Structure formats: C-alpha cells, structure tokens
Amino acid sequence: MGKTITYTHTRLAFIRDEIEPLEVFDTIRIESNMGVFELTKAQFIATFPNVRQSFSYTHNGCYHYPTLPGKARQFLVGAAKPSSAKKPNEQDHPPFLSHIDKAVYLRWLNRKAIAHVIRDKKRGNENASRAEYKAAIHAAVVNSGGVDAYTGQPLDWTLLSKYNNEESESGRRTYKKQFANLPTVDHVDDGLGAPDFRICSWRINDSKHDLTLDEFIEVCKAVLDYQGKNHAG
C-alpha cells in the first residue's frame, strides 16, 4: 500500500514538488476551502493532464483552480471549510468608480449577470442565478482595483454602456478601437461550477477568448518569440 502526503491550500491546488516525487499508487490529500480531496498520483495523471502540462505547474510549481471543476468532484471526501471572508456588496461603490454614476454601473452589472447566466445555462449549468452572478461580477470588479486582470493596465470605466451597435456597423474597426479598454467580464472556467470572473479590457478578452490563462500566456509567448526572431535587427 502506498503512502499518503497531505497539504493545505485555500483552493484545489496541485503542488509540483509534493506530487512529482510520489509513486503512482501513492495518495495525495488536499485540504482546502473547496473541500477535502484524495486521489492517487495515477488518478491525478489520468484526470488532470492539463495541469501537468501547464506553465503554472511546470514553472511556478503550483496549479490551482479558482472554482471547482466537475471532474474533481469524484475525489471529494470531506466538506469545505466555512469561509469567514466578507463578500463585497454591490451597493458599495468602489472608490475607483467615484466618477461613474452608480445607476450606470448597476445597470451594467445587471446586464452582464443576465448575459452570463443565459450563456452558462445553455452550457448546462442549471444552478446559475442572476443574484449569484451579480455578486461574483461585482466582487471581480472590486478585486480588480480598476485595472485589467491580465495586463495590469488601467481600464476606461467611462466607456460603460457607451457602445452603440448601429455606430459600430457604420464605423466598423475604427469605431471598435475606441473601446479597446472597455471593462469586460471574463469567465475564468467553463461556466459549469460556481461563478468566478476576472475583469479585463475588451481587447484582451477578445484576444484571450476561451483560452485558459496558461494557454493565453503560451500564445503570447509564441507571438513574442516569433516576432523577435523575424524582426531582430
């Protein structure tokens, strides 16, 4: 019978230096705020090949899930620890939005929540609710500090609800470029679990599309490497 290693993390996380030295039938026990999970190294390799191939795991030494993926539920053996963290209330207007009318922000928040609920229900998430999504999106806005989650660059919050479809059709690319730094809501995972969002510019969201962060980083690195080689002076 193999040995068991145990570690704790706020999320479901796979730590390279804990896992890689194990034999295939050794057990990994992860105690997190998402629950307690147990699986063998062989099950980890078979179920989470994306994790072992990710930049976060191979280079940074840790891959964690912001929300619980469905494929991890089979390894859940214990309940999650209750969280004492206070969730932001949508009525609390973030300081960096002081120049934005609160009613404009709340209308934007409501529309974004409805749009993501509709999309995720089509994907099979029957538990998606407007209230939960509004809370999750607002939390992402507060946590953003007003900047893009992926570039750290300032977002233009004055563009909220300014986009006009008719003007876009006539102005095309020139019109759309004016909204490059429009704050948008990026769904971190597949939308089948608890809602988890990041706030980023329209330009970045459009570029990232359905890629995970690790996949997006790999694409960006490939572009930089190729352009560097072909434009080296």
C-alpha positions in Angstrom: 0.0 0.0 0.0 1.4 3.4 -1.0 2.0 6.4 1.3 -0.2 9.5 1.7 1.0 13.1 1.6 -1.2 15.9 2.9 -1.1 19.6 2.3 -3.5 22.6 2.6 -4.5 25.4 0.3 -7.3 27.8 0.0 -8.3 26.3 -3.4 -8.0 22.9 -5.1 -4.3 23.1 -5.8 -1.7 20.7 -7.2 1.8 21.4 -5.9 4.5 20.0 -8.2 7.2 19.4 -5.6 4.8 17.5 -3.4 3.4 15.3 -6.2 6.2 14.5 -8.6 8.4 12.5 -6.2 5.4 10.2 -5.4 4.9 6.7 -6.8 1.8 6.2 -9.0 -0.1 4.4 -6.2 0.7 6.9 -3.5 -2.2 9.1 -2.4 -2.5 12.9 -2.5 -4.7 14.5 0.2 -5.6 18.2 -0.4 -7.4 20.0 2.4 -8.9 23.2 1.0 -11.7 25.7 1.3 -13.3 23.9 -1.6 -13.3 20.6 0.3 -11.0 17.7 1.2 -9.8 15.7 -1.8 -8.0 12.4 -2.0 -6.6 10.8 -5.2 -3.7 8.7 -6.2 -0.9 10.0 -8.4 -2.1 7.7 -11.1 -5.6 9.2 -10.9 -4.1 12.7 -11.0 -2.1 11.9 -14.1 -5.1 10.4 -15.9 -7.7 13.1 -14.8 -5.7 16.3 -14.9 -3.2 16.0 -17.8 -3.8 19.8 -18.5 -2.4 20.6 -15.0 0.9 18.7 -15.5 1.4 20.4 -18.9 0.6 23.9 -17.7 3.1 26.7 -17.2 1.9 27.3 -13.7 2.7 23.7 -12.7 5.9 23.1 -14.6 7.5 26.5 -14.0 5.8 28.1 -10.9 5.3 24.8 -9.1 1.6 25.2 -8.3 -1.6 25.0 -10.3 -4.9 26.0 -8.5 -8.5 26.1 -9.7 -10.4 29.3 -8.9 -13.6 27.3 -9.0 -14.1 23.6 -8.5 -14.0 21.7 -11.8 -16.6 18.9 -12.3 -14.0 16.2 -12.8 -12.6 16.8 -9.3 -15.9 16.0 -7.5 -15.3 12.3 -7.7 -12.3 12.7 -5.4 -14.1 14.8 -2.8 -14.1 13.1 0.6 -14.8 15.9 3.0 -16.7 19.1 3.4 -15.2 22.6 2.6 -14.2 24.8 5.5 -16.6 27.7 6.0 -15.2 31.0 4.8 -15.2 34.0 7.1 -14.3 36.4 4.3 -16.8 39.3 3.8 -18.1 39.5 0.3 -18.4 42.9 -1.3 -21.9 44.3 -1.5 -23.0 45.7 -4.9 -24.3 48.7 -3.1 -20.7 49.5 -2.0 -19.4 51.7 -4.8 -15.6 51.0 -5.4 -13.5 54.2 -4.9 -12.1 54.0 -8.4 -15.6 54.3 -9.8 -16.4 57.5 -7.9 -16.5 59.3 -11.3 -19.1 56.8 -12.7 -22.8 57.3 -11.9 -23.8 54.4 -9.6 -27.0 53.8 -11.5 -25.0 53.4 -14.7 -22.7 50.8 -13.0 -25.6 48.9 -11.5 -27.4 48.6 -14.9 -24.1 47.4 -16.5 -23.7 44.9 -13.6 -27.2 43.6 -14.0 -26.9 43.2 -17.8 -23.6 41.4 -17.5 -25.0 39.0 -14.9 -28.0 38.2 -17.1 -25.9 37.6 -20.2 -23.5 35.2 -18.4 -26.4 33.3 -16.7 -28.1 32.8 -20.1 -24.8 31.6 -21.6 -23.9 29.2 -18.8 -27.4 27.7 -18.6 -27.1 26.9 -22.3 -23.9 25.1 -21.5 -25.7 23.0 -18.9 -25.3 24.9 -15.6 -28.9 24.7 -14.3 -27.8 26.3 -11.0 -26.7 29.6 -12.5 -28.6 32.5 -10.9 -28.7 36.3 -11.6 -28.2 37.2 -7.9 -25.1 34.9 -7.5 -23.6 36.1 -10.8 -24.1 39.8 -9.9 -22.3 39.2 -6.6 -19.5 37.4 -8.3 -19.0 40.0 -11.0 -19.1 42.8 -8.5 -16.5 41.0 -6.4 -14.3 40.8 -9.5 -14.7 44.5 -10.2 -13.8 45.4 -6.6 -10.8 43.0 -6.6 -9.6 44.4 -10.0 -8.8 47.8 -8.4 -9.9 49.3 -11.7 -7.2 47.7 -13.8 -7.0 44.8 -16.3 -6.5 41.5 -14.5 -4.1 40.2 -17.2 -2.1 43.3 -18.1 -2.3 45.5 -15.0 -3.2 48.4 -17.3 -5.9 50.9 -16.4 -9.4 50.3 -17.7 -11.6 53.1 -19.1 -14.7 52.8 -16.9 -16.3 55.9 -18.6 -17.0 53.6 -21.5 -19.6 51.5 -19.6 -22.8 51.3 -21.6 -21.5 53.6 -24.3 -21.1 51.1 -27.1 -23.6 51.6 -29.9 -24.4 48.7 -32.3 -25.6 51.0 -35.1 -22.5 53.2 -34.9 -20.4 50.0 -34.8 -21.8 48.8 -38.0 -21.0 52.0 -39.8 -17.7 52.7 -38.1 -16.5 49.1 -38.1 -12.9 48.6 -36.9 -12.3 52.3 -36.4 -15.3 52.6 -34.0 -14.4 49.3 -32.2 -10.9 50.5 -31.5 -12.3 53.3 -29.4 -13.5 50.7 -27.0 -10.2 48.7 -26.6 -10.1 49.5 -22.9 -13.8 49.0 -22.2 -14.1 46.8 -19.0 -15.4 43.4 -19.8 -16.2 40.3 -17.7 -14.0 37.2 -18.4 -15.3 33.8 -17.2 -12.3 32.0 -15.7 -13.5 28.5 -16.1 -16.1 26.6 -18.2 -19.1 28.1 -16.5 -20.4 24.9 -15.1 -19.4 25.5 -11.5 -19.7 28.4 -9.1 -19.2 31.7 -10.9 -15.7 33.1 -11.0 -14.8 36.1 -13.1 -11.9 38.4 -13.9 -12.3 42.0 -15.3 -10.2 42.8 -18.3 -10.3 45.1 -21.3 -12.4 44.2 -24.4 -9.2 44.0 -26.4 -7.7 41.4 -24.1 -10.9 39.5 -23.7 -11.3 39.3 -27.4 -7.8 38.0 -27.8 -8.0 35.5 -24.9 -11.4 34.2 -26.0 -12.0 30.7 -24.5 -8.3 30.1 -23.6 -7.2 29.4 -20.1 -4.7 31.8 -18.6 -1.8 29.3 -19.2 -2.9 28.8 -22.8 -3.2 32.5 -23.4 0.3 33.1 -21.9 1.7 30.4 -24.2 0.1 32.1 -27.3 1.6 35.5 -26.2 5.0 33.9 -25.7 4.8 32.3 -29.1 4.0 35.7 -30.8 6.8 37.4 -28.9 9.3 34.7 -29.8 8.4 34.6 -33.5 8.3 38.4 -33.8 11.6 38.7 -32.0 13.3 36.2 -34.3 11.9 37.7 -37.5 12.4 41.4 -36.6 15.7 41.1 -34.9 17.9 43.9 -36.1 
